[in-house]
Amino acid sequence: TIGAEDEPWFPGDEEVERRYRRWIRWNAAVQVQRAQREGIGVGGHISTYASAATLYEVGLNHFFRGKDHPGGGDHIFYQGHASPGMYARAFLEGRLNAEQMDGFRQQSSH
C-alpha cells in the first residue's frame, strides 16, 4: 500500500477525467436500457463496466499504448460484459455515432 504522502503526481486532470467517466457510465447505462425497449429486448450488463470504469479509464488514458507507439501497441482483452463502457467511450471520442450506439447488441451495430 502506498501512503497518500508517497503517491506520485497524477499525470492528468483528475476532475476532467472524473467528469468523462461519469459521461461514459451514463452513456453505457442508457445504451443498455435502450437495448431493453419493446421489439428489441436484448439487454446487456452495466455493472461490470460501472464497477471498473476508473481502472479502464486510467489504463486507457495513461498506460495502454496504441499501435503507433515506438515500442509497439498493447493488446487489451476486455470482458464482454464491459462492452457497454467501451462503446460509450468510442461514442464520446466520435468513433461511433448515435445510430451505431442505438444498435448495441443487434445486427445493426456491425
N, C-alpha and C positions, 0 to 999 in steps of 0.2 A: 504494500500500500504506500502511496506517495502522499505525504502530508501536504496540505494546502500551500504552505510556505515554500515547499520544494517543487511545486508544479512548474513545468516550463511555460513560457509565454505562449498564448494561443495565437496561431498564425493568421487567423481570420477575424471577422467582426462577429462576435458571438450573438449579438442582438439581431443582426440581419439573418444569420443562419437559423436562429430560433424562429424568426418570422417565416422564413421559407419552409421550414419543417412543418409549421402549423398549416401553411397553404397546401403543402403536399399531402399531409394527413387528411385535410378536409377534402381535397380533390379525390383522394383514394377512397374515402368513405362514401362520397357522393357517387362515384363510379360504381362501387359495389351495390349501393342502394338502387341505382338506376337499372342495374342488371336484374333486379328483382321485379321490375314492372310487369304488368299483365302482358301475356303473349311472349315474354322472354323467359323470366324465371330461372335464369342460370346462376344467379347469386354470385358469391365469392367470399373471400375471407379478408377481414381487415385487421384482426388482432395481431397477426404475425408481423406485419409491417409496422403497425402503430406502436408496438412494444419495442421494436428495434430501430425505429426511424433515426434516432440520434447516431447509432453505430453506423448505419448505412450512409447517412449524410456526411458524417465526419470522414469516413473512408473515401467516399466519392469526391469530397471537396479537398482533402489534404493528403491522402495516402495512395489511392489507386492511380495507376498511370495508364494513359491512352496508348494506342498502337504506334503513335509517332514519337513517343518518348525515346531518347537516345539509348536507354537500357532495355528497351522493349516494353510492350504493354502487359498489363495484368489480365489474366483470365479470371473472371469473377462468376461464380455459380451461385445463384440465388435460389432459396427455397421457393417453389412455385406459389405457395400461399402468400409470399411477399410481393407478387407481381403487381397488385394494385398500386403500391407505392412507386414501383419502377415506372409504370405507365404514367402516374401522376407527375413524377419528376420530368419525364420526357415531354409531357404536355406543357409544363411550366417553362421548359427550355425551348419550346417551339418545335420539337422533333415529332410530335403528334398533334393533330388538330382535334377540334371538338367532335367531329364525326367519328374519327378513329377511337376516341375515348368512349364515345357512346356505344361503340361496337365491342366493348370489353367482353371477352369470353364468348363471342359469337363469330361466325364465319366472316362477317364484315370487318373484323379487326385485322384481317390479313392484308 
